[in-house]
Amino acid sequence: MKNVVLLGSSGSIGRSTLRVARALPAHLRVVGLSVHRNYRCALRQAAEFGVRHVGVGDPSMARRCAREAPAGVRVYEGPDGLESLASLAQADVVLCAIVGMAALRPALAAVRAGIDLALASKEVLVAAGAIVTDTARREGARILPVDSEHSAIFQCLSRHGGSDQAMAAGTPCPDVKRLILTASGGPFAFRPEVDLGTVTVDEALAHPRWYMGRKVTVDSATLMNKGLEIMEAHWLFGMPVEAIDVVLHPESIVHSMVEFVDGSVLAQLSLPDMRFAIQYALTCPQRVAGRLPRLDLVKVGALTFREPNGRRFPCLGAAREAARIGGTMPAVLNAANEVAVAEFLEGRISFSGIWKAVARVMNRHRVVRTPSLAEIAEADAWARREVAGGGSRKI
Ligand SMILES: NC(=O)c1ccc[n+]([C@@H]2O[C@H](COP(=O)([O-])OP(=O)(O)OC[C@H]3O[C@@H](n4cnc5c(N)ncnc54)[C@H](OP(=O)(O)O)[C@@H]3O)[C@@H](O)[C@H]2O)c1
């Protein structure tokens, strides 16, 4: 039985995690959960799972939550409260599914407390990969991937010397030559006729395979999501960015692959459902019979792969460039993207304005090579101001 603290319980990953917990009551006990503003959802979930520790990131909503919470439920308020919740003494694992940079402080609090971190929030490793992985290694906490691609690699490596320890250390497995991340391609990668300058918010949110939160869905459509995942894989598996490739795979059945030095390639396959990766992160190294849907390859029929078009989707190249430069640049790319995606969703900039804003902010950034947490936070705040105030409305 593992005690789970779930951060971001009202979101897409959060709700899928609770479905996994509901299906495995003998294996998983939810002991804490958090939201940002949707505290009524948190209280409903707490009542169903018997949770006594509830975090609400927005302080004014947290105060309302505290007034409405039943006796026996403790409410953790604001970002400091989420850090306390993430380091709850009784937690065996913290599943972090908060969208964006807001995930960094609680994720770091968990590993600082030596608690295993099941990580969906890729932005954490993109912005502060060195600090988070060093802290995890020092405190003996494992970082367990929840992103389906990284879970696939984790599963392929688990019998090849790149097992649980490597997750904590980011230690490369000497047998591995290359990681191959698969990408669904979102709604546009297979539609060359679509003018990316004029796509609407609804079109960008119409993902053909996955039902996800709005930010990650737009990231999928620009392929920035895959760029962030390259950096996430770099930190999780200790592989150089040049040894991490991306292939488009519209069926979303092969979730990623590992090529070994002898030329053999291992892949992990399942239907596109995040519960597979969530369940494995929470039960590994055990495999538990749950209620997940079975893959019928005959029904799927064909699995296809294609190279992404880097010219049409510049976010992929921008992310590789940020990773190559390192220091504060990945945090800047991440923050600029977060604000630009929000502006696109609010109708203030065009879809192609997202990568124009990211490129403009990256070009203006003066990189700090080996940044502290405070310098990362400063670079993040600077990039947000640059996008918000720097003429993004013209693009
Ligand atoms: N969805 C997927 O299938 C998927 C797959 C792989 C990786 N991921 C990654 O997982 C993370 C979560 O994605 P998602 O799709 O589940 O997002 P989502 O549906 O938008 O949910 C986000 C969650 O984070 C909370 N939150 C938002 N802002 C916050 C803040 N400032 N402080 C504290 N909590 C905050 C939200 O609470 P409220 O509801 O109260 O706002 C909600 O519970 C992202 O990093 C994404 O890239 C997602």
The ligand as an SDF file (V2000), in Angstrom:
LIG
                    3D

 48 52  0  0  0  0  0  0  0  0999 V2000
   -3.0020   15.8510  -19.6140 N   0  0  0  0  0  0  0  0  0  0  0  0
   -2.1550   14.9470  -20.0690 C   0  0  0  0  0  0  0  0  0  0  0  0
   -2.5570   13.9520  -20.6790 O   0  0  0  0  0  0  0  0  0  0  0  0
   -0.6770   15.1200  -19.8270 C   0  0  0  0  0  0  0  0  0  0  0  0
    0.2000   14.1710  -20.3610 C   0  0  0  0  0  0  0  0  0  0  0  0
    1.5660   14.2790  -20.0570 C   0  0  0  0  0  0  0  0  0  0  0  0
    2.0270   15.3190  -19.2700 C   0  0  0  0  0  0  0  0  0  0  0  0
    1.1600   16.2390  -18.7890 N   0  0  0  0  0  0  0  0  0  0  0  0
    1.6740   17.3320  -17.9630 C   0  0  0  0  0  0  0  0  0  0  0  0
    1.0190   17.2770  -16.7070 O   0  0  0  0  0  0  0  0  0  0  0  0
    0.8210   18.5980  -16.1930 C   0  0  0  0  0  0  0  0  0  0  0  0
   -0.6730   18.7890  -15.9170 C   0  0  0  0  0  0  0  0  0  0  0  0
   -1.3650   18.7120  -17.1400 O   0  0  0  0  0  0  0  0  0  0  0  0
   -2.9620   18.6370  -17.1930 P   0  0  0  0  0  0  0  0  0  0  0  0
   -3.2950   18.4160  -18.6100 O   0  0  0  0  0  0  0  0  0  0  0  0
   -3.4650   17.6670  -16.1730 O   0  0  0  0  0  0  0  0  0  0  0  0
   -3.3360   20.1320  -16.7650 O   0  0  0  0  0  0  0  0  0  0  0  0
   -4.7690   20.7320  -16.3640 P   0  0  0  0  0  0  0  0  0  0  0  0
   -5.8580   19.8150  -16.7770 O   0  0  0  0  0  0  0  0  0  0  0  0
   -4.7740   22.1270  -16.8480 O   0  0  0  0  0  0  0  0  0  0  0  0
   -4.7140   20.7150  -14.7430 O   0  0  0  0  0  0  0  0  0  0  0  0
   -3.7960   21.5240  -14.0600 C   0  0  0  0  0  0  0  0  0  0  0  0
   -3.9070   21.3160  -12.5690 C   0  0  0  0  0  0  0  0  0  0  0  0
   -2.9660   22.2020  -11.9350 O   0  0  0  0  0  0  0  0  0  0  0  0
   -3.6670   23.0720  -11.0270 C   0  0  0  0  0  0  0  0  0  0  0  0
   -3.0140   24.3770  -11.1050 N   0  0  0  0  0  0  0  0  0  0  0  0
   -3.0540   25.2700  -12.1340 C   0  0  0  0  0  0  0  0  0  0  0  0
   -2.3270   26.3590  -11.8480 N   0  0  0  0  0  0  0  0  0  0  0  0
   -1.8350   26.1770  -10.6030 C   0  0  0  0  0  0  0  0  0  0  0  0
   -1.0620   26.9830   -9.7230 C   0  0  0  0  0  0  0  0  0  0  0  0
   -0.6320   28.2100  -10.0820 N   0  0  0  0  0  0  0  0  0  0  0  0
   -0.7500   26.4830   -8.5050 N   0  0  0  0  0  0  0  0  0  0  0  0
   -1.1800   25.2550   -8.1210 C   0  0  0  0  0  0  0  0  0  0  0  0
   -1.9400   24.4540   -8.9010 N   0  0  0  0  0  0  0  0  0  0  0  0
   -2.2480   24.9020  -10.1290 C   0  0  0  0  0  0  0  0  0  0  0  0
   -5.1000   23.1130  -11.5270 C   0  0  0  0  0  0  0  0  0  0  0  0
   -6.0090   23.4890  -10.4890 O   0  0  0  0  0  0  0  0  0  0  0  0
   -7.4050   24.2840  -10.8420 P   0  0  0  0  0  0  0  0  0  0  0  0
   -8.2680   23.2870  -11.5380 O   0  0  0  0  0  0  0  0  0  0  0  0
   -7.9330   24.7010   -9.5330 O   0  0  0  0  0  0  0  0  0  0  0  0
   -7.0110   25.4450  -11.7320 O   0  0  0  0  0  0  0  0  0  0  0  0
   -5.2690   21.6570  -11.9850 C   0  0  0  0  0  0  0  0  0  0  0  0
   -5.5250   20.8360  -10.8710 O   0  0  0  0  0  0  0  0  0  0  0  0
    1.3820   19.5510  -17.2560 C   0  0  0  0  0  0  0  0  0  0  0  0
    2.7010   19.8960  -16.9230 O   0  0  0  0  0  0  0  0  0  0  0  0
    1.4020   18.7090  -18.5320 C   0  0  0  0  0  0  0  0  0  0  0  0
    2.4170   19.1000  -19.4300 O   0  0  0  0  0  0  0  0  0  0  0  0
   -0.1820   16.1610  -19.0490 C   0  0  0  0  0  0  0  0  0  0  0  0
  1  2  1  0
  2  3  2  0
  2  4  1  0
  4  5  1  0
  4 48  2  0
  5  6  2  0
  6  7  1  0
  7  8  2  0
  8  9  1  0
  8 48  1  0
  9 10  1  0
  9 46  1  0
 10 11  1  0
 11 12  1  0
 11 44  1  0
 12 13  1  0
 13 14  1  0
 14 15  2  0
 14 16  1  0
 14 17  1  0
 17 18  1  0
 18 19  2  0
 18 20  1  0
 18 21  1  0
 21 22  1  0
 22 23  1  0
 23 24  1  0
 23 42  1  0
 24 25  1  0
 25 26  1  0
 25 36  1  0
 26 27  1  0
 26 35  1  0
 27 28  2  0
 28 29  1  0
 29 30  1  0
 29 35  2  0
 30 31  1  0
 30 32  2  0
 32 33  1  0
 33 34  2  0
 34 35  1  0
 36 37  1  0
 36 42  1  0
 37 38  1  0
 38 39  2  0
 38 40  1  0
 38 41  1  0
 42 43  1  0
 44 45  1  0
 44 46  1  0
 46 47  1  0
M  CHG  2   8   1  16  -1
M  END
$$$$
